[in-house]
C-alpha cells in the first residue's frame, strides 16, 4: 500500500515562504548567541567551574563530612551504646523481672477468677436478660409491627407512590420544556457557530501554527549551519590575523635569535661559570686540607702524639665437649691400658 503525501492547499503554500523567511531572520541571531553561549559555557566549565566544584567538594568534606563522621564514630556511637546498656540494665531487666514474677502470676489468678466465677455468673445473667427481653420486648414489638405498623406503612406507601407519580409527571413536563428551550436558544446556535465559524478558523490557525513550527525548526537548523560557518570563518580570520603572524615571528625571528643567544652568550657563560665553580671547589678543598693539617700539627704540639692502642691477641678456641675420651686417654690396639684402669 503506497503512502503518498497529501496535496497541500494554496493557503499553506502562500503562508510557508514568508513565515520561513521571517522565522529565519528572527532565529538566526538567537541561534548564533546560543552557540556562542554553549562554547563559552564549555570553556568556563572545563577551566573554572569543574576545578571550583572539586575544591568546594573537598572543602565541604573537610568542613562538614569528616567532622560529622568523627562525631558519629567517636561520640554518638559510644554514647548510644552506653545509653542502650543503661536502658537494658535499668529498664528492660526490671520490666522482665516484674513481668515474670508479678504480672504473670497475677494474670493466671485473674484468668482463674474469670473462668470459675465471672463466666458462670455472666451466662446466668445473659440467659435471664434474653428471656426477659424476649417476653417483654420482642414479642410485644412483633405483634405491634404485624397488626399496627405494617398496615399503616402500606397505606402510607400507597399514598407516597401516588404523590411521587404526580411529582414525576410535573417534573417531566418542566424538564421537557426547559430542554427544548435550551436546545433552541443555546445548543443549536452554539452548534452552528462551532460548525461554520470556529472549525474553519481553527483549521486556518492550525495550518498557520504548523507552518510556524515547521518554519522555526527549519530556521533553527539553517541557523545552526550558518553559525558553524560563521564560527569557522571567525576562527580562520583569527588564525590568519593572530596565530600565523605570531607563529611566523616565533619560527623565523625568535627561534634563530634564541639559538644565536644560546650559542654565542649562554653556552660560553655557562662554561665559564662551570670552570669558575670547579676552580672554587678545588681551592676550597685545598684550604680545608691545609686547615685540617694545621689543626693536627697544633694538637700534636700541645698534647703530644696519640699513643698506639695495644693489639689484642685472639683467644684460643676451646675444644668441644665430648662424651668420649681424648686421643691420649682413649683405648688403643697396641696398649692394654684403658681409660678406666689407667693410673
C-alpha positions as CSV (number, residue, x, y, z in Angstrom):
1,X,0.0,0.0,0.0
2,X,1.6,3.3,-1.1
3,X,1.6,6.1,1.4
4,X,1.7,9.3,-0.6
5,X,1.9,12.8,0.9
6,X,-1.5,14.5,0.7
7,X,-1.7,17.5,-1.6
8,X,-1.3,20.9,0.1
9,X,-3.7,23.8,-0.4
10,X,-2.8,27.2,-1.7
11,X,-3.2,28.8,1.7
12,X,-0.4,26.5,3.1
13,X,1.9,27.3,0.1
14,X,1.2,31.0,0.4
15,X,1.9,31.1,4.2
16,X,5.0,28.9,4.1
17,X,7.6,31.1,2.3
18,X,7.0,34.4,4.2
19,X,6.8,32.6,7.6
20,X,10.1,30.8,6.9
21,X,11.8,34.0,5.9
22,X,10.6,35.8,9.0
23,X,11.5,32.9,11.2
24,X,15.0,32.6,9.7
25,X,15.6,36.3,10.3
26,X,14.4,36.1,13.9
27,X,16.0,32.8,14.8
28,X,19.5,33.4,13.3
29,X,20.7,35.8,16.0
30,X,19.2,33.6,18.7
31,X,21.0,30.5,17.4
32,X,24.3,32.3,17.0
33,X,24.1,33.7,20.5
34,X,23.1,30.2,21.8
35,X,26.1,28.6,20.1
36,X,28.4,31.3,21.5
37,X,27.0,30.7,25.0
38,X,27.4,27.0,24.6
39,X,31.1,27.4,23.6
40,X,31.7,29.9,26.5
41,X,29.9,27.6,28.9
42,X,32.0,24.6,27.9
43,X,35.2,26.6,28.3
44,X,34.2,28.0,31.7
45,X,33.0,24.6,32.8
46,X,36.3,23.0,31.8
47,X,38.6,25.7,33.2
48,X,36.7,27.3,36.1
49,X,33.6,25.5,37.3
50,X,35.0,22.0,37.4
51,X,38.1,22.9,39.4
52,X,36.0,25.2,41.6
53,X,33.5,22.4,42.1
54,X,36.2,19.9,43.1
55,X,37.7,22.5,45.5
56,X,34.3,23.2,47.0
57,X,33.6,19.5,47.3
58,X,36.9,18.9,49.1
59,X,36.2,21.9,51.4
60,X,32.7,20.6,52.1
61,X,34.1,17.2,53.0
62,X,36.7,18.8,55.2
63,X,34.3,21.2,57.0
64,X,31.1,19.1,57.2
65,X,31.5,15.4,56.3
66,X,34.7,14.5,58.2
67,X,33.8,16.3,61.5
68,X,30.3,14.7,61.3
69,X,31.8,11.2,60.7
70,X,34.2,11.7,63.5
71,X,31.4,12.9,65.8
72,X,29.2,10.0,64.8
73,X,32.0,7.4,65.2
74,X,33.7,8.6,68.3
75,X,30.9,10.4,70.2
76,X,27.4,9.3,69.1
77,X,28.0,5.6,68.8
78,X,29.8,5.2,72.2
79,X,27.1,7.3,73.9
80,X,24.3,5.3,72.2
81,X,25.9,2.0,73.3
82,X,26.3,3.3,76.9
83,X,22.6,4.6,76.9
84,X,21.5,1.2,75.4
85,X,23.4,-0.7,78.1
86,X,21.9,1.6,80.9
87,X,18.4,1.1,79.4
88,X,18.9,-2.6,79.4
89,X,20.1,-2.7,83.0
90,X,17.7,-0.1,84.4
91,X,14.5,-0.7,82.4
92,X,14.4,-3.9,80.4
93,X,15.7,-6.3,83.1
94,X,13.4,-4.8,85.9
95,X,10.4,-5.0,83.5
96,X,11.3,-8.6,82.6
97,X,11.5,-9.5,86.3
98,X,8.2,-7.7,87.1
99,X,6.5,-9.5,84.1
100,X,7.9,-12.9,85.1
101,X,7.4,-12.8,88.9
102,X,4.4,-10.3,89.4
103,X,2.3,-9.8,86.3
104,X,2.3,-13.4,85.1
105,X,1.1,-14.9,88.5
106,X,-1.5,-12.1,88.8
107,X,-2.7,-12.8,85.2
108,X,-3.1,-16.5,86.0
109,X,-5.1,-15.6,89.1
110,X,-7.4,-13.3,87.1
111,X,-7.9,-15.9,84.4
112,X,-8.9,-18.5,87.1
113,X,-11.4,-15.9,88.6
114,X,-12.8,-15.1,85.2
115,X,-13.2,-18.8,84.2
116,X,-14.5,-20.0,87.6
117,X,-16.7,-17.1,88.8
118,X,-17.3,-14.4,86.2
119,X,-18.2,-16.7,83.3
120,X,-20.9,-18.7,85.1
121,X,-22.4,-15.6,86.6
122,X,-22.4,-13.9,83.1
123,X,-24.0,-16.9,81.5
124,X,-26.8,-16.9,84.1
125,X,-27.4,-13.2,83.7
126,X,-27.4,-13.4,79.9
127,X,-30.0,-16.2,80.0
128,X,-32.2,-14.1,82.3
129,X,-31.8,-11.0,80.2
130,X,-32.6,-12.9,77.0
131,X,-35.7,-14.4,78.5
132,X,-36.9,-11.0,79.8
133,X,-36.1,-9.2,76.5
134,X,-38.0,-11.9,74.5
135,X,-41.2,-11.8,76.5
136,X,-41.1,-8.1,77.4
137,X,-39.8,-6.5,74.2
138,X,-39.5,-8.8,71.2
139,X,-43.0,-10.4,71.4
140,X,-44.9,-7.2,72.0
141,X,-42.9,-5.4,69.4
142,X,-43.6,-8.2,66.8
143,X,-47.3,-8.0,67.5
144,X,-47.3,-4.2,67.3
145,X,-45.4,-4.3,63.9
146,X,-47.7,-7.0,62.5
147,X,-51.1,-5.6,63.4
148,X,-50.4,-1.8,63.6
149,X,-47.3,-0.6,61.9
150,X,-47.4,-2.8,58.8
151,X,-51.0,-1.8,57.7
152,X,-50.2,1.9,58.4
153,X,-46.9,1.6,56.4
154,X,-48.7,0.0,53.4
155,X,-51.2,2.8,53.4
156,X,-48.5,5.5,53.6
157,X,-46.5,3.8,50.8
158,X,-49.6,3.7,48.5
159,X,-50.2,7.4,49.2
160,X,-46.4,8.2,48.6
161,X,-46.4,6.4,45.3
162,X,-49.3,8.4,44.1
163,X,-47.7,11.7,45.2
164,X,-44.4,10.6,43.6
165,X,-46.2,9.8,40.3
166,X,-47.8,13.3,40.3
167,X,-44.4,15.0,41.1
168,X,-42.7,12.9,38.4
169,X,-45.2,14.0,35.8
170,X,-44.8,17.6,36.7
171,X,-41.0,17.5,36.7
172,X,-41.0,15.6,33.4
173,X,-43.1,18.3,31.8
174,X,-41.0,21.1,33.2
175,X,-37.8,19.2,32.1
176,X,-39.1,18.8,28.5
177,X,-39.9,22.5,28.3
178,X,-36.5,23.5,29.6
179,X,-34.8,21.0,27.3
180,X,-36.4,22.4,24.2
181,X,-35.9,26.0,25.4
182,X,-32.2,25.4,26.0
183,X,-31.8,23.4,22.8
184,X,-33.5,26.1,20.6
185,X,-31.9,29.1,22.3
186,X,-28.4,27.9,23.1
187,X,-27.4,24.5,21.7
188,X,-28.4,25.0,18.1
189,X,-26.8,28.5,17.8
190,X,-23.7,27.1,19.5
191,X,-23.5,24.1,17.1
192,X,-23.9,26.4,14.2
193,X,-21.2,28.8,15.4
194,X,-18.9,25.8,16.1
195,X,-19.5,24.2,12.7
196,X,-19.5,27.2,10.5
197,X,-17.2,29.6,12.3
198,X,-14.8,28.1,14.9
199,X,-13.9,24.9,13.0
200,X,-12.8,26.8,9.8
201,X,-11.0,29.4,11.9
202,X,-9.3,26.6,13.9
203,X,-8.2,24.8,10.8
204,X,-6.7,28.0,9.4
205,X,-4.9,28.7,12.8
206,X,-3.8,25.0,12.9
207,X,-2.2,25.4,9.4
208,X,-0.6,28.6,10.4
209,X,0.7,27.2,13.7
210,X,2.0,24.1,11.9
211,X,3.8,26.2,9.3
212,X,5.2,28.5,12.0
213,X,6.5,25.5,14.0
214,X,8.0,23.9,10.9
215,X,9.5,27.2,9.8
216,X,11.0,27.7,13.3
217,X,12.6,24.2,13.2
218,X,13.8,24.7,9.6
219,X,15.2,28.2,10.5
220,X,16.9,26.7,13.7
221,X,18.7,24.1,11.6
222,X,19.7,26.5,8.9
223,X,20.8,29.0,11.6
224,X,23.0,26.2,13.1
225,X,24.7,25.7,9.7
226,X,25.2,29.4,9.4
227,X,26.5,29.7,12.9
228,X,29.0,26.9,12.2
229,X,30.2,28.6,9.0
230,X,30.5,32.0,10.8
231,X,32.4,30.3,13.7
232,X,34.8,28.7,11.3
233,X,35.2,32.0,9.4
234,X,36.0,33.8,12.6
235,X,38.4,31.1,13.7
236,X,40.1,31.2,10.3
237,X,40.3,35.0,10.5
238,X,41.8,34.9,14.0
239,X,44.2,32.2,12.9
240,X,45.4,34.2,9.9
241,X,45.4,37.6,11.7
242,X,46.9,36.5,15.1
243,X,48.2,32.9,15.1
244,X,50.0,32.8,11.8
245,X,52.0,36.1,12.3
246,X,52.9,35.0,15.9
247,X,54.0,31.6,14.6
248,X,55.9,33.2,11.7
249,X,57.7,35.6,14.1
250,X,58.4,32.8,16.5
251,X,59.7,30.5,13.8
252,X,61.7,33.0,11.7
253,X,62.8,35.6,14.2
254,X,62.7,34.4,17.8
255,X,64.0,30.9,17.2
256,X,67.2,31.9,15.3
257,X,67.7,34.8,17.8
258,X,67.3,32.3,20.7
259,X,69.7,29.8,19.1
260,X,72.3,32.6,18.4
261,X,72.0,33.8,22.0
262,X,72.3,30.3,23.3
263,X,75.4,29.5,21.2
264,X,77.1,32.9,21.5
265,X,76.3,34.0,25.0
266,X,74.7,31.4,27.2
267,X,77.0,28.4,26.5
268,X,80.3,30.4,26.9
269,X,78.9,32.0,30.1
270,X,77.8,28.5,31.4
271,X,81.2,27.0,30.6
272,X,83.0,29.9,32.2
273,X,80.7,29.6,35.3
274,X,81.3,25.8,35.3
275,X,85.1,26.3,35.2
276,X,85.0,29.0,37.9
277,X,82.9,26.8,40.1
278,X,85.4,23.9,39.6
279,X,88.3,26.2,40.5
280,X,86.5,27.5,43.6
281,X,85.7,23.9,44.7
282,X,89.4,22.9,44.3
283,X,90.5,25.9,46.2
284,X,88.0,25.2,49.0
285,X,89.2,21.6,49.1
286,X,92.9,22.5,49.4
287,X,92.0,25.1,52.0
288,X,90.1,22.5,54.1
289,X,93.1,20.1,53.8
290,X,95.5,22.9,54.9
291,X,93.3,23.8,57.9
292,X,93.0,20.1,58.8
293,X,96.8,19.6,58.7
294,X,97.5,22.8,60.7
295,X,94.9,21.7,63.3
296,X,96.6,18.3,63.6
297,X,100.1,19.9,64.0
298,X,98.8,22.2,66.7
299,X,97.2,19.3,68.6
300,X,100.4,17.3,68.4
301,X,102.5,20.3,69.6
302,X,100.2,20.9,72.6
303,X,99.1,17.4,73.7
304,X,101.7,15.1,72.0
305,X,101.3,12.3,69.6
306,X,98.5,9.8,70.5
307,X,99.6,6.5,72.0
308,X,99.1,3.5,69.8
309,X,96.5,1.1,71.1
310,X,97.8,-2.4,72.1
311,X,96.9,-5.2,69.9
312,X,94.7,-7.9,71.4
313,X,95.7,-11.4,70.5
314,X,92.8,-13.7,69.7
315,X,91.8,-16.2,72.4
316,X,92.5,-19.9,71.6
317,X,89.5,-21.9,70.6
318,X,88.1,-24.2,73.3
319,X,87.9,-27.9,72.4
320,X,84.4,-29.3,72.0
321,X,83.0,-31.1,75.0
322,X,82.7,-34.7,74.0
323,X,81.4,-37.7,75.9
324,X,84.3,-39.9,74.5
325,X,87.8,-39.7,76.0
326,X,90.5,-37.8,74.1
327,X,93.1,-39.4,71.9
328,X,95.7,-39.8,74.7
329,X,93.2,-41.4,77.1
330,X,91.4,-43.5,74.6
331,X,91.9,-47.2,74.3
332,X,94.4,-48.2,71.6
333,X,95.2,-51.5,69.9
334,X,98.9,-51.6,70.9
335,X,98.2,-50.9,74.6
336,X,96.2,-52.9,77.2
337,X,95.6,-49.8,79.3
338,X,92.1,-48.3,79.2
339,X,90.6,-45.1,80.5
340,X,89.0,-46.9,83.4
341,X,92.2,-48.8,84.5
342,X,94.8,-46.0,83.9
343,X,96.5,-44.6,87.0
